[in-house]
Every structure is written in C-alpha cells, then in structure tokens.
Amino acid sequence: GRRRRTWPAWCLVGAAAAAVCFLSDAARRNAMVRSLLAGMSGAMAGLYFGGTYMPKSYVLYLLIATSCLLACVFIASIASSSGRGKGMQGALYMQVVFTLFVALLPSSFMLQPYMLKAVRSSHRTEALELHRVGLLALYAALSTLIAFFIRLRVSQMWLEQGKGSRHDVALRQRGVQSRVQAMEDNDWLASLGNISALLAFVLCMWLNLGYMNGNPASVFVLAPLLLLLSQDNGLFRSLSDKQRYFPVVAVSLAFLVSSAMFELLLRGFLEKHHLIHRSKSIRMELTSTIAVAKNLAMLALTIPGHVMFAGFLWNFRHSRDFYWVILLPLNALPVILADLQAVRLLGVLGVVAGILQLFLSYRIRKFGLQFV
C-alpha cells in the first residue's frame, strides 16, 4: 500500500531531474543525449500521471509513459533541429515518432477492457470511464504542446526565408517561387502540426460533449486551438497568416449552428426512441411545434450576417454598410426571443460582427478623407 502511494511522487522527481539535465549546456551539444533525456523526462512524467490519476493497470501505465516519451522526444527534436537533418533529427525519424504517438491512442482504447480486468466488476465501468477521460485529456494536452512547438518552428522557418530573400536579388525577384519552394521543403512539418492541432481540438470537443454536458459556450474556449494551424500543401494550402482567424470563427459558427439544429430537430426523435438520455432543461422550452418553429426562424435570421463576416475574414472584402444596417436589428431578435443558448449566442455574435464591420468602414472612410 505504501509503495503504491509513494512511487508516483518519485517518478515526478525523476522527471524534474531529467528536465534539468536536458536544459544543461552539456546536453545541448549532443542531439542523442537531448533525445534520451527528453524521453526519460516524458516517461517519468507519464508514470506519475498514470499512477496518480488512473486506475491500477501497469500495462496501461506503460502505454501512457510511452506516449509521453514519444511526445517529449518529438518536441525536443523540433527544438534542436531545422527538420532537414539526418539520423536522430531527420524528417523520417520525426515522422515515425509522431506516427507512433498518434497510433498509441486507439491502441490504448482497444486494450482498456482487457487491461482493467483486475478491477472488480462493480467498479470496472467507472474505471474504464475514468481511464478514458484521463487518456483523452492527456493526449489533448500533448497534442496541443506538439502543435504549439511546430507552429513556432514553422514561423521561424518562414522568418529565416524572408530574411534570406532580402539579401538576394534573385530571390527578391522570385519571391513567390522561393516561398512555394520553402513551403514544399517544410510541408511535412506543417502537416504534422495541423494534424496535432486538429487532434487536440477534436479530443477537447469529445471531452466537452461526452463528459461535460457540452455547453455551447465552451467552443469559444476551444476554437482558438485552431490558431495553431499553418499553411501546407494539403488541406490548408490556401490558409495564409492573414486568414488565420477564419478557421476559428467558421468552426465556432458551425458548432453553434449544428448544436441548435440537433436540439431543435434531432434530440426529440432520439429521446423518443431511447437512443440518448432525456434532457429536461432543454426539452421543457421546446415542447410545442410553435416553439421549435420560432427558434428555427431565429436561427435563420443569424445565418446571412455570419456568412458575410466569415467571407470578410477569408478575402477581406467589405460588404456594403446598407446590408449590415439591416442585419443588425435582425440579429438582435434572437438574443431577445430565442430559447436555446446556441441561437442566442449566434445572435450576439451577429451583432458584434455587424458593429465591427460598420466601425471598420467608418475608419476606412475617415482615413480616405485625409487624402482628399
């Protein structure tokens, strides 16, 4: 009993000691030593997390420690390499480490029922849920860290590329071609960062919807994770730094609209056939067809303004002020009349977007008059 209570604390001490050694000058000179120390620190921290917060299963402790080890080794490789080296810091090595890190998540989920057989049957369901929540939270945190460090590294690469082009006439004349070539060279790293950012966001949303009652307002806390996305040669080829706020706004709006549509059109059907648990707090407000129709109408009023604002964040083309003068009072109606929190939030966002657009138009006109 006493050993069970104290060994996680010693793991935490070991993780801190390895981290201190990792930051020393001696470790900075050798990439292999840095990777070993980073892996040791991550593994010890994973054992501490598993032993302190997870149900007893040494095999699952080992899987958690391995996940933390791989994440820390990958982050250390990013911090000490440009991504073009060979061996321990090469692209292939880092891609293999990242693939193993991601693959361990579904593997751990599949092994859960078998590894927790030692838990008494009366507590097994609770132990499974506790381990699942802990594993999702751990992977969400690790994925966020990986995405953050990759975003920093990719930004540094773009900055170095830009500085180099200032001192080279040929590169300055062919700036677009040089930028495309740099993007191709670093595409694999940007892609891994995008995967990490999306994985972190999806896991956080899973925790929110599955275990924390799925409050619609939580999307405003989680959506900023998408600021870690960067331009690559795949799905996000068109995503430049100017458009970095578009995914945040678009995903937030899509989640709120989907949440409202689910509550208005699907939840009643699913509850009727006992496919999901009944939610009294919501269904009391939507017991009649008139109430559902009213909320659908309020939802429809918010859509045009959000489409226009999302388009502005993508191409930065201002809409005519006349449209926003009309849409502002229309977006205020859902704030007053809607029953669902998601629809009210959409109304508030529509009002804020309209005020922002009118303010920007006023500033542009004022700036233009200075030259008349």
Summary of the structure (lengths in Angstrom):
residues: 372
radius of gyration: 25.3
end to end distance: 82.2
largest distance: 82.2
contacts: 1149
relative contact order: 0.06
helix: 82%
strand: 1%
